[in-house]
Structure formats: structure tokens, C-alpha cells
Amino acid sequence: MNTVDTLQFAFRSLTAHRLRTLLSASGIAIGIAAVTLLTAIGDGIQRFVLSEFTQFGTNIINITPGKISTHGGSLGAIGSSRLLTVEDALSLKHSRYIQHTNANVVGNAEIRAQGRSRRVTVYGHGASFVHIFNMQVAMGQFLPDDDPRNPRAYVVLGAKVHAELFGSSNPLGAILQVGGSRFRVIGVMASKGQVLGFDLDDTVFIPTTRALEVFNRQGIMEINIAYQPEAPLQAVVDDIRRILIARHGREDFTITPQQQMLSTLTTVLNVLKFAVAALGGISLLVGAVGMVTLMHIAVSERVTEIGLLTALGATRARIRILFLMESTALSVVGGLAGLLIGVSIAGLLKILISSLPVNIPWDYVFGALGLSIFIGLAAGVIPAMRAAKLNPVDALRTE
């Protein structure tokens, strides 16, 4: 019984018992399809979240008041000897690595114009905001590069605020009341939509110092920095720390590079993606158990056939190879069918639900496919050894 004969015999055995073959392959197919689909959704969500974070750029550093110690949370304003101020942001411009600085404060206030009013998020920013975060202006201009300590009372509208308060009319030059202060409209931002749950269109932008007056605050909430892309990150952080310690007397602030946040976020998302792949792997494991069971049943059903093959001269090694080839073929067929099903469903979801991020991570998929082949080999080992050990005389008597 040569190799070709063995292949033909294995193929005929599979086609002769179609229901058993279908059941064995289905378990593996469902497992592979589950791994493919779950990891496609997990990888798509990972890419979506990372793109949301990186759409503003990656060479950004945020500075917040309060020093986060190694023992727990932020001490905030209580633990700070000084609040962060607009002057702190201006002092950082002296660093040789920094391109833009922006002092920022955020609050909620009622705005009124043309007899209409609504409550929106109000951002206090400087002229560098659009450069740091790659924001675009659709009409007019953004806040001018005034002296941050005494800026003019200008306001820039978000796209939704423009539509709700002014409709299709040109708002440039109109007066908008923010809280108890009056501002002149000089621009409208391009629509940005929601980013990580924040609607950047339903907002207005005013100078930071003016925002501090509207919200009756003494210090800013955050300093945003864009540094030279080719600059070494640690050198940039050390230079920022040196400048602020010279002003504050001690390190009562927290420096958070966006690269550090992205690294942490990537680690968390990778763990989540592995977790959903493991959930799909449970289905693959169930399929493997089903294959082992059915292969054992196959040996019991084919005792006479095994005895006849042995009597005709088939060696024990050839019997083992025969059953291993059958189980491997089942796992390969099931794996390929599962891959086709998983990819098809993922593609269909991408078309039908455009808001659902779906991207197939082929390394996980091919890893699962390789695992299915290994399962086929492992599932066939014990039944194959059992079949090879049967005594041909006793086997022929069992008919």
C-alpha cells in the first residue's frame, strides 16, 4: 500500500461517511470562523481608537497641575504650590525643542445670539491650538496671535453652533454673548464630529484669559505642547521639567507625552484583542473534542476494515498514517471553510454596518488555521495508534 493508495483510501473513507465528515469538519469550521470574526472586530476597534487619538498628531505633550506620585492618584490643585498659568505656557516657548504651546481651559456656559440661546462647551485656547491639533477653519479665521495676557474678545464657532444660532447666514462680525461677556465672531471651524465621545462641533472657542474670566478661574487646566518631530522625547520632557521647576520651585505638575499614552493604550487594546481571540479559541477547542470523539467512533466502526487491510499487508505504520491523514484532512477542510465563513461575515458586517470598525488580523487567522491543523494531527494520534494495535484475526471476527 503506497502513498497514493493511502491518499485515495483516506479520501474515499471521508466521502463514504459524509455525515461524520461534516460533523467533524463543522466543529473546526465554527471555531475558525469565531476566531476570525471576533479578532476582526477587536482589531478594527483597536485601529479606530488609535486613529482617534493620533488624528491630532503624535508629537504632543500635555502638562497638568499637580504631581502624580508613585503611590496613587493626582494631588491636583491641593498638592500644588502653584497653579499652572498662561505665563507658564509662555515660558515654555524658550525651549529649543518646542514648536507651539497652548494654554487651555474648558467649561460650560450659556451662549446667546440673534435672540437664540443654548448651553455649550466653551474652550479657552490660544492661536497655536489649530497648529498643535491639526484643526481646520471653514470660514473666517481662528483666534489671532494676540498677547495671551490681554487678548481681544473674539470667538470662533463650532459647525453645529453656527448652524443652530445663525442657520445659513454669515456669522462673521456678529456679537455672541458667552456667559456675561460679549465676543465678536471671527470664524467658524470645519466640522470635526465626535472624537472619543466629545462633540467638537457643539462648542465655541475664545481666548484662554477671557475664558478664565468667564469661568472665574485662577489657573488653567492644561498646557498643550507640540515639539519638533525629530527631537528626542526624553530631552524634550527634561527641558520642560527644567523650565517649570525654575518657575515653581518644585515639580508640582505632571508631564504626559502622547506617545506614552498611546503605548499604554496599545498594550491594553492588544490584551483585549487576545482575549476575544481566546474566546473564539474556546469554540476551536470544542471542535477538537468533537473530532477526537468522532475519530474514536470511526475506529470502532471500522475494526473489520482495519483487520482486512492488515491481513492484506498494510503495516501498523501505514494504518497510523491513514488515520492521521483523515483527521488532518478534516481539520484542513474545516479550517478553510471556517476561514471563508469568517471572512465573508466580516466583509458583510463592514458593508452593512459602516460604523462598525472591522479589520481582519491575518496573523491571528493564520495562527488559528495552523492550530486547527495541529488539532487534526493531535486528534488522530490516539485513534490511529489504537487502530494500528488491533490484531488482524480478532478484527476480522468482529463483523
N, C-alpha and C positions, 0 to 999 in steps of 0.2 A: 504494500500500500504506500505509494509515493505521495509527495506533497500535493500534486494536482488532484489525485484521488481523494486526499484528505479534505481539500478545499471544497470539492464537489459534494462530498458526503456531508460536510458541515452545512453547506448551503441547502441541500435537499432536506436535511433534518429540520432546519429552520422553517422552510416553506411548507413542509408536511404538517407542522404543528403551528398553524397560523395564529390561533388564539393565544397559545402560550407565548409565542414570539412577540405578539402585540402587547400583551400584558407586561412582559419583562422590559421591552423597549420603552413602554409608556412611562414607567416609573422614572427611568433615567431622563426621558424627554421632559417630563414635568419639572424635574429638578434643575436641568439646564435652562429651561425657559424661565423658571423662577429667578435663578441667579442672574440671567441676562437682563430681565425686566427690572428687578429690584436695583441692581447696580447701575443700570442706565438712568433710572430716576435719581438715585443717590448721587451719581457723578454729575448729572445735569444740575441738580440743586447746588452742588459744590461749585461748579463753574459759574452759576448765576450769582451766588452770594459773593464770590471773589470778584466777579466783574462789577458788582455794585460797589464794592469797596475801592476798587482800583480805577474806576472811571474818572475819578478826580485827580489821578496821578499817584505815584508811589514814593516820590522824594518829598514827603511831607512829615513834619514833626509837630505834635501838639503838646502844649505846655499848660498844665492846670495848677491852680493854687493848692497848697497842702502837700506834704510829703507822705507818700505811701511807704510805710515801713515794712520790714520783712515779717512782722507779727500779725498783720491784718489789713484792715481797710484804710481808706484815706482819712487823714486827720482833718481835711478840709480847712475852712477858714478859721476854725477854733485853734488848730495846731499851727497856724501860720503866723509868723511875726509881722508879715506884711501881705496885703492882698496883691494880686497881680494888677498892674495898671497899664494905661496907654503908654506911659513913659518907659515901662519895661519893654514893651514891644518896639518902641523907637530905638532903645539902646541896643537891641539885638541886630539892628541894621549894620552895626560896626563890625560884625563878624565877617571874615573874608570868605566864608563858605555860603552865606545866606543870600538868596536872591530876592525874596519877598517876605514881609512879615505882616500879620493881620491880627489886630486885637478884636475879639468878638464877644458879644453878649446877646443873649436870647431871652425873649419874654413874650407875654401875650397881652394884647391891647385892643381896644375898640378903635376902628378907623371909620372916618366919615368923609363923604364927598358927594356933591350933587344931590343932597337930600337922602342919600342912602348910607347905611352903616352896617358894619359886621365886625365880628371879633376874629382876629387872625394872629398868626405867629409873626412877631416882629424881630428881625435880625439887625443887630448893630454891627456893621462891618466898616472896613476901610477900602480904599481904592484898589488895594492889592488882592482883594478877595477873588475877583474874576480870574486873576493870573494864577493864583495858588490852586484853585479848584476847577479850572478849565470851564468856567461858566460863560454863556453867550448872552448877548443883549440883542433883543429883536427890534427894539425901537428906541431911538434917542441914545443915551449913554448911561454908563454906570456912575457911581459916585465919584466925583472928581478928586484929584490928589491934593486936597486941602491940608492945612496944618491940622493933624488929628486932635490937637488940644482945643481948637476953636473952628470946627468945620461949619460950612454953610448948611442951612436947614433944607436939604434936598432929600427926596425919596425916590426909590425905584420900585416899581410894582412887579409882583409875580404875575404870570399869564392869567391865572384864574381870577385874581383880584381885579385885574384890568377888565376882564370880560364882565364880571359881576357888577362893578361900580360904574364903568364907563361904556359898557357894551362895545359897539364897533367904532365909536368915536375916538379921536386922537386925544389922549390924556395929557400930552406934554404941555407943561405950563400951568396945569390946573393945581388947585390947592387941595391937599389932603390933610385932614386932621388926624393925628396919631396920639391917642390919649388926650392930654390937654395942650399939645403943641401942634403948630401948623407947619407943614412942609410943602415945598413945591415939587411937583412930579417932573423928573427929567429923563426917565427911561422906563422901559418895560422889558423884563427878562424873557428870553426864549423859553418855551415850555420844556420842563425837565421831568415832570411827572413825579411819581412816588419813588423815593430811594430809601430802602430799608424801613418802610412804614411812614416816612416823613414826606408830606406833600410840599415840595419846593415851589409849586405854583401858587399855593394858597398862602402867600406871605408877602411882606414888604421889607425893603432894605433901607435903613437910614444910617448915618454916620455913628460910629461907636459912642463918642462922647455925648451925642444927642440922645442915644438910647439909654445911657446911664442916667440922664436927667429924667427921661420918661418913666423909667422903672425905679427911680430913686435909689440907685445902687452906687456904692463907693468904688468897687473894684470890678474888673472884667472877669468873665467866666473862663476864657481860654485864649491862648495865643497860638495862632497857626503860622507855621514857617514852611517855606519852600526853599530847599537848599540845592546847590549845584549837583546835578545827577552823578557826575564823576567823582564827587568828594567822598572820602571815606566816612561812613556813618559815625563811627566812634569818635573821630576827630571833630565832627560837627556837634555831636552831643557834648563832648568835653568843652568845646568853645562856648556853647550856650550856657552850660553849667558855670563856667568861669565868670561870664559876664553877669549873670543873675546873682550869683553868690556875692560878687563885688557890690551889687546894689542892695541886696537884702541882708547881708551879713552871715547868712547861713542858708543851707539848702532846704527851703520851706516850699518847694514846688516839685512837681512831678513831670518828667520829660518822657513822652511816649512816642517813639518813632512808628510810623505806619507800617514799616517793614516788620517790626516786632509783632504788631497786632495781626498782620497777615500771616506770619509764621505760626502764631498760636492758633489762629482761625483755621489754617490749612491742616494743622495737626488734628484739631477737633473734628473737622469735616472728613478727614481720612479715616478716623476711627469710626465715625457714623457710617461711612460707605462700607467699611469692612464688616460692620455689624449687620447691615442689610444683606450683604453678600453671604454672611454666615447663616442668616435666616433662610435664604434660598438654598444654602448647602444642606439644611435640615431635610428639605424635600429630596435632595440628591441622595442623602443617607437612607431615607425611607425607600427610595427606589432601589438602592443597593441591597437592602434587606430583602425586598421582594424578589430581586434577581437571584440571590443566594437560595431562597426558598424554592423558587421555580426550577432552578438548576438541580437541586436535590431531588425534586419530584421527577424531573426528566430522567435522572439516573435510575430511579426506582421503576419508572415506566419502561425503560429500555434495557433492562437486565438481559433479556434474551438476545437482543440485538448486539449487545456488548460481547456476550458469550460467543455468538456466531462470528463476529469479527476476530475475536481471539483465536477461535478454532481454525479460521482461515489464514492465520499467520500474522495478524496485527499485533505488534509488540505493545507492552504496557506503556512505553513512552509515546507510541503513536496514539493510543487511546487517550492518554492525558492531553496530548496536543489537540486532539479532536474536540474535546470538551472545552479546553481553553479557547480555541478558535471560535467556538459557538458563543461563549459568554462575551468574548471580546467583540465579536461582530454585533451582538445585541447591544452592547454599550455604545459602540461607534454609531450604529444606526439611530439608537435613541438619542445620543448626544447631538448628532447632526439635525435630527428632526426637532429637538428642543431648541437648538440654536436658531433654526429657521423660524419656529413659532415665536420665540422671544424677540428676535429682531423685527419680525413682522408686527407684533403687537406694539413694540416700542415706536416703530415708524408710524403706525396708525394713531397712537396717542399724540405724537408730535404734530400730526396733521389736524386731528380733531380738536385737541386742547392746546392751542398755540401758547397759552400762558404757562403750561407745564413744561419746565425745562427737562429735556430728555437727551442724554448723550451716552452712547454705548462705550464703556471702557473695555477695549478688546483684550487687555492683559488679563482682566478678571474672567472674561468669557472664555478665552483660550485656556486659561488655567483650569476652569471648571470642566472644559471639554477634555483636557488631559487627565483630570481627576476621574472623569467618567470611564475613560479607557482603563485606568488603573483599577477602578472598581470592577470592571468587567473581568480583568485578569484575576483579581483577588477573589471575586465571587465564584470563579470557575475552578480555583485551585483544589479546594476540599472535595467538591463533587467529582472532579477529574481524577484525583488520587483514589477516591472511593471506587470509581468505575474501573480504574486500572488494576485494582487489587482483587476484583471479582474472579473467582475460579470459573474457567470456561465451562466445565462439566456441570457445576451447580447452576450456573447461569442459564444453560440450555434447558435444564429441568424445570425452570420456574414458569414456563409458558402455561 
